[in-house]
């Protein structure tokens, strides 16, 4: 659904009012690591891998994954302002207003391998070249459980076709969910998509976290509430 020249976005863009420290991070530090829309891959070195996380939530997965893989570049896409601010806090270590200064930098144990897209991911897709992504994460997306809202789910034929253009051959699309409806929806959509194949060969492959998995806040919440997440990896044919 289009609103003017933009697709309609369903969901929140901001929650509680940001505290001073996180508001300062948004004003002072975010511009230095925002993705350059005119040259989005300018931060990626020759032969470096590029990962994309769509809807990084509070940023815990992106912050930890990028710390463990300093030689990989990451694009993090998130429209929720509070989530972006939390990621900035995680990668700079700044939590209180007393720690904020005019010059904010990454924690000393980090490399400058993250760029943030703080808008609808569908607006970024046309700016990216073919076969530029090695891996895409879609972790615990909004399941939109009501049948009448199914068209709002990110996993759909149109988005899968776009991701097929962007992901390199043998690249991975990883989808994690704790919602039964979304699990079956995802498997059905990918089964009908000619560009991807499910990598699982047995139940353990999708019931257990992958080797490079980083536990997320939403995963912990699901487990506390008795829901078992699944981890679905699909390879670009």
C-alpha positions as CSV (number, residue, x, y, z in Angstrom):
1,X,0.0,0.0,0.0
2,X,1.4,3.4,-1.0
3,X,1.0,6.7,0.8
4,X,2.2,9.2,-1.8
5,X,5.6,7.9,-3.0
6,X,6.2,5.7,0.0
7,X,4.9,2.3,1.1
8,X,2.6,2.5,4.1
9,X,4.4,1.4,7.3
10,X,2.4,-0.5,9.9
11,X,3.9,-0.3,13.4
12,X,5.4,2.1,15.9
13,X,8.1,4.6,15.1
14,X,8.6,5.7,18.7
15,X,7.7,4.6,22.2
16,X,8.5,6.3,25.5
17,X,10.3,9.7,25.4
18,X,14.0,9.2,25.1
19,X,16.1,10.0,28.1
20,X,18.7,12.8,27.7
21,X,21.7,10.4,27.1
22,X,20.0,8.5,24.3
23,X,18.5,11.6,22.8
24,X,22.0,13.1,22.7
25,X,23.3,9.9,21.0
26,X,20.6,10.3,18.4
27,X,21.6,13.9,17.8
28,X,25.4,13.7,18.0
29,X,26.4,10.2,17.2
30,X,23.8,8.7,14.8
31,X,24.7,11.0,11.9
32,X,28.2,9.6,11.9
33,X,27.1,6.0,11.3
34,X,23.9,6.5,9.3
35,X,24.0,4.8,5.9
36,X,24.9,7.0,3.0
37,X,21.8,6.8,0.7
38,X,23.9,8.1,-2.2
39,X,26.7,5.6,-1.8
40,X,25.4,2.9,0.6
41,X,28.3,0.5,0.3
42,X,31.0,3.1,0.7
43,X,31.9,1.6,4.1
44,X,32.4,-1.9,2.8
45,X,36.0,-2.8,1.9
46,X,37.1,-5.0,-1.0
47,X,36.2,-8.7,-0.4
48,X,34.4,-7.9,2.9
49,X,31.2,-9.7,3.6
50,X,28.0,-7.6,4.1
51,X,25.2,-8.6,6.4
52,X,21.8,-7.0,6.7
53,X,19.5,-7.1,9.8
54,X,16.0,-6.1,9.1
55,X,14.2,-4.7,12.1
56,X,17.0,-5.0,14.7
57,X,14.7,-4.2,17.7
58,X,16.8,-3.2,20.7
59,X,20.0,-3.9,18.8
60,X,21.3,-6.6,21.1
61,X,21.8,-9.1,18.3
62,X,23.4,-6.6,15.9
63,X,25.7,-5.2,18.6
64,X,27.0,-8.6,19.7
65,X,27.1,-10.2,16.2
66,X,29.1,-7.3,14.8
67,X,31.5,-7.4,17.8
68,X,32.2,-11.1,17.3
69,X,32.8,-10.6,13.6
70,X,34.8,-7.4,13.2
71,X,35.8,-8.2,9.7
72,X,32.2,-8.3,8.5
73,X,30.2,-5.1,7.6
74,X,26.6,-4.7,8.8
75,X,23.6,-2.7,7.8
76,X,21.0,-2.4,10.6
77,X,17.6,-1.3,9.6
78,X,15.1,-0.2,12.2
79,X,12.4,2.5,12.2
80,X,11.7,2.3,15.9
81,X,13.5,5.3,17.3
82,X,13.9,3.8,20.8
83,X,15.5,0.7,19.4
84,X,18.0,2.8,17.4
85,X,18.9,4.8,20.5
86,X,19.4,1.6,22.5
87,X,21.8,0.2,19.8
88,X,23.8,3.4,20.0
89,X,24.1,3.0,23.7
90,X,25.3,-0.6,23.4
91,X,28.0,0.2,20.9
92,X,29.3,3.4,22.6
93,X,28.8,2.3,26.2
94,X,27.0,5.6,27.0
95,X,24.1,5.1,29.4
96,X,23.9,8.4,31.4
97,X,23.9,12.0,30.5
98,X,27.2,12.5,32.4
99,X,29.0,10.3,29.8
100,X,27.8,12.3,26.8
101,X,30.3,14.7,25.2
102,X,30.6,16.6,22.0
103,X,32.8,13.9,20.6
104,X,31.3,10.4,21.0
105,X,33.1,7.3,19.8
106,X,32.6,3.6,19.7
107,X,33.8,1.4,22.6
108,X,37.5,0.7,22.3
109,X,36.9,-3.0,21.6
110,X,34.7,-2.3,18.5
111,X,35.4,-1.6,14.9
112,X,33.5,0.8,12.7
113,X,31.5,-1.9,10.9
114,X,27.9,-0.9,11.4
115,X,25.8,1.5,9.4
116,X,22.2,2.3,10.3
117,X,19.2,2.8,8.1
118,X,16.5,4.3,10.4
119,X,13.6,4.2,7.9
120,X,11.4,1.7,6.2
121,X,13.7,-1.1,4.8
122,X,11.7,-1.1,1.5
123,X,13.0,2.4,0.8
124,X,16.6,1.1,1.0
125,X,16.1,-1.9,-1.3
126,X,16.2,0.1,-4.6
127,X,19.5,1.8,-3.5
128,X,21.4,-1.5,-3.1
129,X,23.1,-3.3,-6.0
130,X,22.4,-6.9,-7.1
131,X,24.1,-9.7,-5.1
132,X,25.6,-7.4,-2.5
133,X,24.5,-9.3,0.7
134,X,26.0,-12.4,2.2
135,X,23.4,-12.9,4.9
136,X,20.1,-11.3,5.9
137,X,18.6,-11.6,9.4
138,X,14.9,-11.2,10.0
139,X,14.6,-12.1,13.7
140,X,11.2,-12.3,15.5
141,X,9.3,-10.0,13.1
142,X,5.8,-8.8,13.9
143,X,3.7,-11.9,13.1
144,X,0.5,-9.9,12.4
145,X,-1.4,-13.0,13.7
146,X,-4.9,-11.9,12.5
147,X,-5.9,-13.3,9.1
148,X,-7.0,-9.9,7.8
149,X,-3.5,-8.5,8.6
150,X,-1.6,-11.2,6.7
151,X,-0.7,-8.8,3.9
152,X,1.4,-6.8,6.4
153,X,3.8,-9.7,7.1
154,X,7.3,-9.0,5.8
155,X,7.7,-12.4,4.3
156,X,5.7,-12.2,1.1
157,X,6.4,-12.9,-2.6
158,X,7.3,-9.3,-3.4
159,X,9.9,-8.9,-0.6
160,X,11.3,-12.4,-1.2
161,X,11.9,-11.6,-4.9
162,X,13.7,-8.4,-3.9
163,X,15.9,-10.3,-1.4
164,X,16.7,-12.8,-4.0
165,X,18.1,-10.0,-6.1
166,X,20.2,-8.7,-3.3
167,X,21.5,-11.9,-1.7
168,X,24.5,-13.5,-3.3
169,X,24.3,-17.1,-4.6
170,X,24.7,-19.4,-1.6
171,X,24.0,-16.5,0.7
172,X,21.7,-17.0,3.6
173,X,18.3,-15.6,4.6
174,X,17.7,-16.4,8.3
175,X,14.3,-16.0,9.8
176,X,13.6,-16.7,13.5
177,X,10.1,-16.7,15.0
178,X,8.3,-17.9,18.1
179,X,4.9,-17.7,16.6
180,X,3.4,-20.8,15.1
181,X,1.3,-19.0,12.5
182,X,4.3,-17.1,11.2
183,X,6.4,-20.3,11.2
184,X,4.0,-22.1,8.9
185,X,3.4,-18.9,6.8
186,X,7.2,-18.5,6.3
187,X,7.7,-22.1,5.3
188,X,4.9,-22.0,2.9
189,X,6.1,-18.7,1.3
190,X,9.6,-20.0,0.9
191,X,8.5,-23.3,-0.4
192,X,6.6,-21.4,-3.2
193,X,9.6,-19.2,-3.9
194,X,11.9,-20.6,-6.6
195,X,15.0,-18.6,-5.4
196,X,15.6,-20.2,-2.0
197,X,16.0,-23.6,-0.5
198,X,15.7,-24.6,3.1
199,X,19.0,-25.8,4.5
200,X,17.5,-28.0,7.3
201,X,18.0,-31.7,6.9
202,X,16.6,-32.7,10.4
203,X,14.6,-31.2,13.2
204,X,17.7,-30.2,15.2
205,X,18.7,-27.9,12.3
206,X,15.8,-25.6,12.9
207,X,14.8,-26.2,16.5
208,X,18.2,-25.3,17.8
209,X,20.0,-22.0,17.4
210,X,22.7,-21.9,14.6
211,X,26.3,-21.9,15.5
212,X,26.7,-18.2,15.1
213,X,23.5,-17.3,16.9
214,X,23.3,-14.4,19.4
215,X,20.5,-14.7,21.9
216,X,18.0,-11.8,21.8
217,X,15.7,-10.1,24.2
218,X,12.7,-11.3,22.3
219,X,14.0,-14.9,22.4
220,X,14.4,-14.8,26.1
221,X,10.9,-13.4,26.5
222,X,9.4,-16.2,24.3
223,X,11.2,-18.8,26.4
224,X,9.9,-17.3,29.7
225,X,6.4,-17.4,28.3
226,X,6.6,-21.0,27.2
227,X,7.1,-20.4,23.4
228,X,9.8,-22.2,21.5
229,X,11.6,-20.2,18.8
230,X,12.5,-21.8,15.5
231,X,15.5,-20.8,13.4
232,X,15.0,-21.1,9.7
233,X,17.9,-20.7,7.3
234,X,17.3,-20.5,3.6
235,X,20.0,-20.6,1.0
236,X,19.9,-18.4,-2.2
237,X,20.0,-20.9,-5.1
